[in-house]
Amino acid sequence: MAFSTWFSFSDLGVKFECIGSVVSYLIGRYMHSRNNMSNDKFESYSRDLGTLVKEYALESISESNTDKSDFNTGYMMAFHRIVTLMQQQAEVFEIDLKDIGFGDLPEDEFFN
């Protein structure tokens, strides 16, 4: 469900109305423009983080399929949440999933 609310950023000196994940997008754009991290460093970090999260997620799926304990199922579902959050944020920032290492992540593997 989308929501509408007012946010005030005193350092920007403005108020704006936003809906849903537009807040994340605007704050991210603002912080990125103020951030002195180079684009190469940022892209490398994002790609490495995505690759590591994917590896851990696939490992958690394998463990959950081997041992269906509550712990392994919960661990796998936590990675599912992280992966979907990263996918949603990539969409908001118009980042191709391949750029963060998720291009070949099989979504349906979480639900076998």
N, CA, C and O atoms as a GROMACS GRO file, in nm:
protein
  448
    1MET      N    1   0.084  -0.117   0.000
    1MET     CA    2   0.000   0.000   0.000
    1MET      C    3   0.089   0.123   0.000
    1MET      O    4   0.180   0.133   0.082
    2ALA      N    5   0.064   0.215  -0.088
    2ALA     CA    6   0.141   0.339  -0.097
    2ALA      C    7   0.094   0.435   0.012
    2ALA      O    8  -0.021   0.428   0.057
    3PHE      N    9   0.182   0.521   0.054
    3PHE     CA   10   0.146   0.620   0.153
    3PHE      C   11   0.194   0.756   0.107
    3PHE      O   12   0.286   0.767   0.025
    4SER      N   13   0.132   0.858   0.160
    4SER     CA   14   0.170   0.994   0.125
    4SER      C   15   0.193   1.070   0.253
    4SER      O   16   0.110   1.067   0.344
    5THR      N   17   0.304   1.139   0.262
    5THR     CA   18   0.336   1.212   0.383
    5THR      C   19   0.434   1.325   0.352
    5THR      O   20   0.492   1.329   0.243
    6TRP      N   21   0.451   1.416   0.445
    6TRP     CA   22   0.545   1.527   0.428
    6TRP      C   23   0.673   1.496   0.501
    6TRP      O   24   0.671   1.445   0.613
    7PHE      N   25   0.784   1.526   0.439
    7PHE     CA   26   0.914   1.513   0.501
    7PHE      C   27   0.984   1.648   0.491
    7PHE      O   28   0.973   1.716   0.389
    8SER      N   29   1.054   1.686   0.594
    8SER     CA   30   1.127   1.812   0.593
    8SER      C   31   1.275   1.784   0.617
    8SER      O   32   1.311   1.715   0.713
    9PHE      N   33   1.358   1.837   0.532
    9PHE     CA   34   1.502   1.824   0.548
    9PHE      C   35   1.556   1.965   0.569
    9PHE      O   36   1.565   2.043   0.474
   10SER      N   37   1.592   1.997   0.693
   10SER     CA   38   1.634   2.133   0.724
   10SER      C   39   1.759   2.174   0.649
   10SER      O   40   1.775   2.291   0.614
   11ASP      N   41   1.849   2.079   0.622
   11ASP     CA   42   1.970   2.117   0.550
   11ASP      C   43   1.943   2.146   0.403
   11ASP      O   44   2.022   2.214   0.337
   12LEU      N   45   1.830   2.096   0.351
   12LEU     CA   46   1.789   2.128   0.215
   12LEU      C   47   1.704   2.254   0.212
   12LEU      O   48   1.696   2.323   0.110
   13GLY      N   49   1.638   2.284   0.326
   13GLY     CA   50   1.554   2.401   0.334
   13GLY      C   51   1.424   2.387   0.258
   13GLY      O   52   1.365   2.487   0.216
   14VAL      N   53   1.378   2.263   0.238
   14VAL     CA   54   1.254   2.243   0.163
   14VAL      C   55   1.169   2.135   0.228
   14VAL      O   56   1.217   2.057   0.310
   15LYS      N   57   1.044   2.134   0.191
   15LYS     CA   58   0.953   2.026   0.226
   15LYS      C   59   0.903   1.968   0.096
   15LYS      O   60   0.884   2.040  -0.002
   16PHE      N   61   0.882   1.838   0.093
   16PHE     CA   62   0.828   1.777  -0.027
   16PHE      C   63   0.740   1.661   0.010
   16PHE      O   64   0.758   1.598   0.115
   17GLU      N   65   0.642   1.632  -0.076
   17GLU     CA   66   0.552   1.521  -0.054
   17GLU      C   67   0.601   1.404  -0.138
   17GLU      O   68   0.639   1.421  -0.254
   18CYS      N   69   0.600   1.286  -0.079
   18CYS     CA   70   0.649   1.170  -0.152
   18CYS      C   71   0.558   1.050  -0.128
   18CYS      O   72   0.484   1.045  -0.030
   19ILE      N   73   0.566   0.957  -0.218
   19ILE     CA   74   0.483   0.837  -0.212
   19ILE      C   75   0.572   0.715  -0.220
   19ILE      O   76   0.657   0.705  -0.308
   20GLY      N   77   0.552   0.620  -0.125
   20GLY     CA   78   0.622   0.492  -0.129
   20GLY      C   79   0.772   0.505  -0.130
   20GLY      O   80   0.829   0.582  -0.053
   21SER      N   81   0.836   0.429  -0.218
   21SER     CA   82   0.982   0.423  -0.219
   21SER      C   83   1.046   0.544  -0.287
   21SER      O   84   1.168   0.548  -0.304
   22VAL      N   85   0.966   0.642  -0.326
   22VAL     CA   86   1.022   0.764  -0.381
   22VAL      C   87   1.112   0.830  -0.278
   22VAL      O   88   1.210   0.896  -0.313
   23VAL      N   89   1.078   0.814  -0.149
   23VAL     CA   90   1.160   0.869  -0.041
   23VAL      C   91   1.302   0.814  -0.051
   23VAL      O   92   1.398   0.890  -0.048
   24SER      N   93   1.314   0.683  -0.064
   24SER     CA   94   1.445   0.619  -0.075
   24SER      C   95   1.521   0.675  -0.194
   24SER      O   96   1.641   0.703  -0.185
   25TYR      N   97   1.452   0.690  -0.305
   25TYR     CA   98   1.515   0.739  -0.426
   25TYR      C   99   1.568   0.880  -0.407
   25TYR      O  100   1.684   0.908  -0.439
   26LEU      N  101   1.486   0.969  -0.355
   26LEU     CA  102   1.526   1.109  -0.339
   26LEU      C  103   1.639   1.124  -0.237
   26LEU      O  104   1.734   1.198  -0.260
   27ILE      N  105   1.627   1.055  -0.125
   27ILE     CA  106   1.732   1.063  -0.024
   27ILE      C  107   1.862   1.005  -0.079
   27ILE      O  108   1.969   1.062  -0.059
   28GLY      N  109   1.852   0.894  -0.148
   28GLY     CA  110   1.970   0.832  -0.208
   28GLY      C  111   2.037   0.923  -0.308
   28GLY      O  112   2.159   0.935  -0.309
   29ARG      N  113   1.958   0.986  -0.394
   29ARG     CA  114   2.014   1.079  -0.493
   29ARG      C  115   2.082   1.196  -0.424
   29ARG      O  116   2.191   1.238  -0.463
   30TYR      N  117   2.016   1.250  -0.321
   30TYR     CA  118   2.074   1.362  -0.248
   30TYR      C  119   2.205   1.322  -0.181
   30TYR      O  120   2.305   1.393  -0.192
   31MET      N  121   2.204   1.209  -0.112
   31MET     CA  122   2.324   1.165  -0.042
   31MET      C  123   2.434   1.129  -0.141
   31MET      O  124   2.552   1.155  -0.115
   32HIS      N  125   2.397   1.069  -0.253
   32HIS     CA  126   2.497   1.032  -0.353
   32HIS      C  127   2.565   1.156  -0.411
   32HIS      O  128   2.686   1.156  -0.435
   33SER      N  129   2.486   1.261  -0.432
   33SER     CA  130   2.546   1.383  -0.487
   33SER      C  131   2.639   1.450  -0.386
   33SER      O  132   2.734   1.518  -0.426
   34ARG      N  133   2.613   1.432  -0.257
   34ARG     CA  134   2.698   1.491  -0.154
   34ARG      C  135   2.814   1.401  -0.117
   34ARG      O  136   2.910   1.444  -0.052
   35ASN      N  137   2.805   1.277  -0.157
   35ASN     CA  138   2.906   1.178  -0.119
   35ASN      C  139   3.030   1.197  -0.206
   35ASN      O  140   3.019   1.219  -0.326
   36ASN      N  141   3.147   1.189  -0.146
   36ASN     CA  142   3.268   1.206  -0.223
   36ASN      C  143   3.328   1.074  -0.268
   36ASN      O  144   3.441   1.070  -0.317
   37MET      N  145   3.253   0.963  -0.252
   37MET     CA  146   3.299   0.834  -0.299
   37MET      C  147   3.293   0.832  -0.451
   37MET      O  148   3.192   0.872  -0.510
   38SER      N  149   3.399   0.786  -0.515
   38SER     CA  150   3.400   0.784  -0.661
   38SER      C  151   3.301   0.682  -0.714
   38SER      O  152   3.267   0.586  -0.645
   39ASN      N  153   3.255   0.702  -0.837
   39ASN     CA  154   3.161   0.609  -0.898
   39ASN      C  155   3.222   0.470  -0.911
   39ASN      O  156   3.152   0.370  -0.891
   40ASP      N  157   3.350   0.462  -0.946
   40ASP     CA  158   3.414   0.331  -0.959
   40ASP      C  159   3.411   0.254  -0.828
   40ASP      O  160   3.382   0.135  -0.826
   41LYS      N  161   3.440   0.323  -0.721
   41LYS     CA  162   3.440   0.260  -0.589
   41LYS      C  163   3.298   0.215  -0.553
   41LYS      O  164   3.278   0.104  -0.502
   42PHE      N  165   3.202   0.301  -0.578
   42PHE     CA  166   3.062   0.271  -0.549
   42PHE      C  167   3.014   0.150  -0.630
   42PHE      O  168   2.949   0.061  -0.576
   43GLU      N  169   3.046   0.148  -0.758
   43GLU     CA  170   3.005   0.037  -0.844
   43GLU      C  171   3.072  -0.093  -0.801
   43GLU      O  172   3.007  -0.198  -0.799
   44SER      N  173   3.199  -0.087  -0.766
   44SER     CA  174   3.271  -0.207  -0.721
   44SER      C  175   3.210  -0.259  -0.592
   44SER      O  176   3.190  -0.380  -0.576
   45TYR      N  177   3.182  -0.169  -0.500
   45TYR     CA  178   3.119  -0.209  -0.373
   45TYR      C  179   2.984  -0.276  -0.398
   45TYR      O  180   2.957  -0.382  -0.344
   46SER      N  181   2.900  -0.214  -0.481
   46SER     CA  182   2.767  -0.268  -0.510
   46SER      C  183   2.776  -0.405  -0.576
   46SER      O  184   2.702  -0.497  -0.540
   47ARG      N  185   2.866  -0.419  -0.672
   47ARG     CA  186   2.882  -0.547  -0.742
   47ARG      C  187   2.933  -0.656  -0.647
   47ARG      O  188   2.882  -0.768  -0.648
   48ASP      N  189   3.033  -0.623  -0.565
   48ASP     CA  190   3.087  -0.721  -0.471
   48ASP      C  191   2.984  -0.760  -0.366
   48ASP      O  192   2.969  -0.878  -0.334
   49LEU      N  193   2.912  -0.662  -0.313
   49LEU     CA  194   2.809  -0.690  -0.213
   49LEU      C  195   2.700  -0.779  -0.273
   49LEU      O  196   2.658  -0.876  -0.211
   50GLY      N  197   2.655  -0.746  -0.393
   50GLY     CA  198   2.553  -0.828  -0.458
   50GLY      C  199   2.600  -0.970  -0.482
   50GLY      O  200   2.525  -1.065  -0.462
   51THR      N  201   2.725  -0.985  -0.526
   51THR     CA  202   2.780  -1.118  -0.551
   51THR      C  203   2.788  -1.199  -0.422
   51THR      O  204   2.754  -1.317  -0.420
   52LEU      N  205   2.834  -1.136  -0.314
   52LEU     CA  206   2.843  -1.206  -0.185
   52LEU      C  207   2.706  -1.243  -0.131
   52LEU      O  208   2.687  -1.354  -0.081
   53VAL      N  209   2.611  -1.151  -0.140
   53VAL     CA  210   2.474  -1.180  -0.094
   53VAL      C  211   2.417  -1.296  -0.174
   53VAL      O  212   2.352  -1.384  -0.118
   54LYS      N  213   2.439  -1.296  -0.306
   54LYS     CA  214   2.389  -1.404  -0.391
   54LYS      C  215   2.452  -1.538  -0.350
   54LYS      O  216   2.382  -1.639  -0.339
   55GLU      N  217   2.583  -1.539  -0.326
   55GLU     CA  218   2.650  -1.663  -0.285
   55GLU      C  219   2.593  -1.716  -0.154
   55GLU      O  220   2.562  -1.834  -0.141
   56TYR      N  221   2.577  -1.626  -0.056
   56TYR     CA  222   2.521  -1.667   0.073
   56TYR      C  223   2.376  -1.714   0.058
   56TYR      O  224   2.335  -1.809   0.123
   57ALA      N  225   2.300  -1.646  -0.026
   57ALA     CA  226   2.161  -1.684  -0.048
   57ALA      C  227   2.152  -1.823  -0.110
   57ALA      O  228   2.072  -1.906  -0.066
   58LEU      N  229   2.234  -1.849  -0.212
   58LEU     CA  230   2.233  -1.981  -0.275
   58LEU      C  231   2.278  -2.090  -0.178
   58LEU      O  232   2.226  -2.201  -0.180
   59GLU      N  233   2.374  -2.057  -0.093
   59GLU     CA  234   2.419  -2.152   0.009
   59GLU      C  235   2.307  -2.180   0.109
   59GLU      O  236   2.288  -2.295   0.149
   60SER      N  237   2.234  -2.076   0.149
   60SER     CA  238   2.124  -2.096   0.243
   60SER      C  239   2.012  -2.180   0.182
   60SER      O  240   1.947  -2.257   0.252
   61ILE      N  241   1.989  -2.164   0.051
   61ILE     CA  242   1.888  -2.246  -0.018
   61ILE      C  243   1.932  -2.392  -0.017
   61ILE      O  244   1.852  -2.480   0.013
   62SER      N  245   2.058  -2.416  -0.048
   62SER     CA  246   2.111  -2.553  -0.050
   62SER      C  247   2.099  -2.618   0.088
   62SER      O  248   2.056  -2.733   0.100
   63GLU      N  249   2.138  -2.544   0.192
   63GLU     CA  250   2.130  -2.596   0.328
   63GLU      C  251   1.986  -2.623   0.369
   63GLU      O  252   1.957  -2.723   0.435
   64SER      N  253   1.895  -2.534   0.328
   64SER     CA  254   1.754  -2.551   0.362
   64SER      C  255   1.694  -2.673   0.291
   64SER      O  256   1.610  -2.742   0.347
   65ASN      N  257   1.738  -2.698   0.168
   65ASN     CA  258   1.689  -2.815   0.095
   65ASN      C  259   1.743  -2.944   0.153
   65ASN      O  260   1.677  -3.048   0.147
   66THR      N  261   1.864  -2.939   0.210
   66THR     CA  262   1.927  -3.057   0.269
   66THR      C  263   1.872  -3.086   0.408
   66THR      O  264   1.842  -3.201   0.441
   67ASP      N  265   1.860  -2.982   0.489
   67ASP     CA  266   1.813  -2.995   0.628
   67ASP      C  267   1.700  -2.895   0.649
   67ASP      O  268   1.725  -2.775   0.661
   68LYS      N  269   1.579  -2.944   0.653
   68LYS     CA  270   1.461  -2.856   0.662
   68LYS      C  271   1.431  -2.812   0.805
   68LYS      O  272   1.314  -2.803   0.844
   69SER      N  273   1.535  -2.784   0.884
   69SER     CA  274   1.513  -2.736   1.020
   69SER      C  275   1.454  -2.595   1.016
   69SER      O  276   1.466  -2.524   0.916
   70ASP      N  277   1.392  -2.556   1.126
   70ASP     CA  278   1.335  -2.421   1.135
   70ASP      C  279   1.444  -2.315   1.118
   70ASP      O  280   1.421  -2.211   1.055
   71PHE      N  281   1.562  -2.342   1.174
   71PHE     CA  282   1.672  -2.246   1.163
   71PHE      C  283   1.710  -2.225   1.017
   71PHE      O  284   1.718  -2.111   0.971
   72ASN      N  285   1.732  -2.333   0.943
   72ASN     CA  286   1.774  -2.322   0.803
   72ASN      C  287   1.666  -2.257   0.717
   72ASN      O  288   1.697  -2.180   0.626
   73THR      N  289   1.540  -2.287   0.746
   73THR     CA  290   1.432  -2.224   0.671
   73THR      C  291   1.428  -2.074   0.700
   73THR      O  292   1.412  -1.994   0.608
   74GLY      N  293   1.442  -2.036   0.826
   74GLY     CA  294   1.443  -1.895   0.863
   74GLY      C  295   1.562  -1.821   0.805
   74GLY      O  296   1.550  -1.707   0.761
   75TYR      N  297   1.678  -1.887   0.804
   75TYR     CA  298   1.800  -1.829   0.749
   75TYR      C  299   1.781  -1.803   0.599
   75TYR      O  300   1.819  -1.697   0.548
   76MET      N  301   1.723  -1.900   0.530
   76MET     CA  302   1.697  -1.886   0.387
   76MET      C  303   1.597  -1.772   0.361
   76MET      O  304   1.616  -1.692   0.269
   77MET      N  305   1.492  -1.765   0.441
   77MET     CA  306   1.391  -1.661   0.421
   77MET      C  307   1.448  -1.522   0.450
   77MET      O  308   1.406  -1.424   0.389
   78ALA      N  309   1.543  -1.513   0.543
   78ALA     CA  310   1.609  -1.384   0.569
   78ALA      C  311   1.685  -1.340   0.444
   78ALA      O  312   1.681  -1.222   0.407
   79PHE      N  313   1.754  -1.433   0.379
   79PHE     CA  314   1.825  -1.397   0.256
   79PHE      C  315   1.727  -1.363   0.145
   79PHE      O  316   1.756  -1.277   0.062
   80HIS      N  317   1.614  -1.430   0.142
   80HIS     CA  318   1.512  -1.395   0.042
   80HIS      C  319   1.470  -1.249   0.060
   80HIS      O  320   1.454  -1.176  -0.038
   81ARG      N  321   1.452  -1.209   0.184
   81ARG     CA  322   1.412  -1.070   0.212
   81ARG      C  323   1.521  -0.972   0.170
   81ARG      O  324   1.491  -0.868   0.111
   82ILE      N  325   1.645  -1.004   0.199
   82ILE     CA  326   1.756  -0.916   0.160
   82ILE      C  327   1.766  -0.906   0.009
   82ILE      O  328   1.782  -0.797  -0.046
   83VAL      N  329   1.755  -1.020  -0.059
   83VAL     CA  330   1.765  -1.022  -0.206
   83VAL      C  331   1.652  -0.941  -0.268
   83VAL      O  332   1.676  -0.861  -0.358
   84THR      N  333   1.529  -0.960  -0.221
   84THR     CA  334   1.418  -0.885  -0.280
   84THR      C  335   1.430  -0.736  -0.250
   84THR      O  336   1.395  -0.653  -0.335
   85LEU      N  337   1.480  -0.700  -0.132
   85LEU     CA  338   1.501  -0.558  -0.101
   85LEU      C  339   1.605  -0.498  -0.195
   85LEU      O  340   1.586  -0.388  -0.246
   86MET      N  341   1.715  -0.570  -0.216
   86MET     CA  342   1.819  -0.519  -0.308
   86MET      C  343   1.766  -0.509  -0.450
   86MET      O  344   1.800  -0.416  -0.523
   87GLN      N  345   1.683  -0.605  -0.491
   87GLN     CA  346   1.624  -0.600  -0.626
   87GLN      C  347   1.530  -0.480  -0.639
   87GLN      O  348   1.533  -0.411  -0.740
   88GLN      N  349   1.448  -0.457  -0.539
   88GLN     CA  350   1.356  -0.344  -0.543
   88GLN      C  351   1.431  -0.211  -0.547
   88GLN      O  352   1.394  -0.121  -0.623
   89GLN      N  353   1.535  -0.198  -0.466
   89GLN     CA  354   1.612  -0.074  -0.464
   89GLN      C  355   1.686  -0.055  -0.596
   89GLN      O  356   1.700   0.058  -0.643
   90ALA      N  357   1.735  -0.164  -0.655
   90ALA     CA  358   1.801  -0.153  -0.786
   90ALA      C  359   1.702  -0.099  -0.889
   90ALA      O  360   1.738  -0.017  -0.973
   91GLU      N  361   1.579  -0.145  -0.882
   91GLU     CA  362   1.476  -0.097  -0.974
   91GLU      C  363   1.450   0.051  -0.953
   91GLU      O  364   1.439   0.127  -1.050
   92VAL      N  365   1.441   0.094  -0.828
   92VAL     CA  366   1.417   0.236  -0.797
   92VAL      C  367   1.528   0.323  -0.853
   92VAL      O  368   1.502   0.431  -0.906
   93PHE      N  369   1.653   0.277  -0.841
   93PHE     CA  370   1.768   0.354  -0.888
   93PHE      C  371   1.804   0.324  -1.033
   93PHE      O  372   1.908   0.369  -1.082
   94GLU      N  373   1.718   0.248  -1.100
   94GLU     CA  374   1.737   0.212  -1.241
   94GLU      C  375   1.873   0.146  -1.264
   94GLU      O  376   1.945   0.180  -1.358
   95ILE      N  377   1.906   0.050  -1.176
   95ILE     CA  378   2.029  -0.027  -1.187
   95ILE      C  379   1.993  -0.165  -1.238
   95ILE      O  380   1.907  -0.232  -1.182
   96ASP      N  381   2.060  -0.208  -1.343
   96ASP     CA  382   2.038  -0.341  -1.398
   96ASP      C  383   2.084  -0.444  -1.295
   96ASP      O  384   2.190  -0.428  -1.234
   97LEU      N  385   2.005  -0.550  -1.276
   97LEU     CA  386   2.040  -0.653  -1.178
   97LEU      C  387   2.174  -0.718  -1.209
   97LEU      O  388   2.243  -0.764  -1.117
   98LYS      N  389   2.212  -0.723  -1.334
   98LYS     CA  390   2.343  -0.779  -1.371
   98LYS      C  391   2.456  -0.695  -1.312
   98LYS      O  392   2.563  -0.748  -1.280
   99ASP      N  393   2.433  -0.566  -1.297
   99ASP     CA  394   2.536  -0.476  -1.244
   99ASP      C  395   2.564  -0.499  -1.095
   99ASP      O  396   2.669  -0.459  -1.045
  100ILE      N  397   2.470  -0.562  -1.025
  100ILE     CA  398   2.492  -0.592  -0.884
  100ILE      C  399   2.506  -0.743  -0.860
  100ILE      O  400   2.498  -0.790  -0.747
  101GLY      N  401   2.528  -0.818  -0.968
  101GLY     CA  402   2.554  -0.961  -0.955
  101GLY      C  403   2.430  -1.047  -0.941
  101GLY      O  404   2.442  -1.165  -0.907
  102PHE      N  405   2.312  -0.992  -0.965
  102PHE     CA  406   2.187  -1.067  -0.949
  102PHE      C  407   2.124  -1.110  -1.081
  102PHE      O  408   2.013  -1.162  -1.080
  103GLY      N  409   2.192  -1.091  -1.192
  103GLY     CA  410   2.134  -1.120  -1.323
  103GLY      C  411   2.089  -1.263  -1.340
  103GLY      O  412   1.991  -1.290  -1.410
  104ASP      N  413   2.160  -1.357  -1.277
  104ASP     CA  414   2.128  -1.498  -1.296
  104ASP      C  415   2.077  -1.564  -1.168
  104ASP      O  416   2.080  -1.686  -1.156
  105LEU      N  417   2.029  -1.484  -1.074
  105LEU     CA  418   1.978  -1.540  -0.947
  105LEU      C  419   1.840  -1.600  -0.971
  105LEU      O  420   1.747  -1.527  -1.007
  106PRO      N  421   1.824  -1.731  -0.950
  106PRO     CA  422   1.695  -1.795  -0.974
  106PRO      C  423   1.597  -1.770  -0.859
  106PRO      O  424   1.606  -1.834  -0.754
  107GLU      N  425   1.505  -1.678  -0.879
  107GLU     CA  426   1.408  -1.640  -0.776
  107GLU      C  427   1.327  -1.759  -0.724
  107GLU      O  428   1.298  -1.767  -0.604
  108ASP      N  429   1.291  -1.850  -0.814
  108ASP     CA  430   1.207  -1.963  -0.773
  108ASP      C  431   1.280  -2.063  -0.683
  108ASP      O  432   1.216  -2.148  -0.622
  109GLU      N  433   1.411  -2.054  -0.675
  109GLU     CA  434   1.489  -2.147  -0.589
  109GLU      C  435   1.453  -2.130  -0.443
  109GLU      O  436   1.465  -2.224  -0.365
  110PHE      N  437   1.409  -2.011  -0.403
  110PHE     CA  438   1.374  -1.987  -0.264
  110PHE      C  439   1.251  -2.065  -0.221
  110PHE      O  440   1.228  -2.084  -0.101
  111PHE      N  441   1.172  -2.110  -0.316
  111PHE     CA  442   1.043  -2.169  -0.281
  111PHE      C  443   1.031  -2.316  -0.318
  111PHE      O  444   0.919  -2.364  -0.337
  112ASN      N  445   1.140  -2.388  -0.330
  112ASN     CA  446   1.134  -2.532  -0.360
  112ASN      C  447   1.117  -2.613  -0.234
  112ASN      O  448   1.110  -2.736  -0.240
   0.00000   0.00000   0.00000
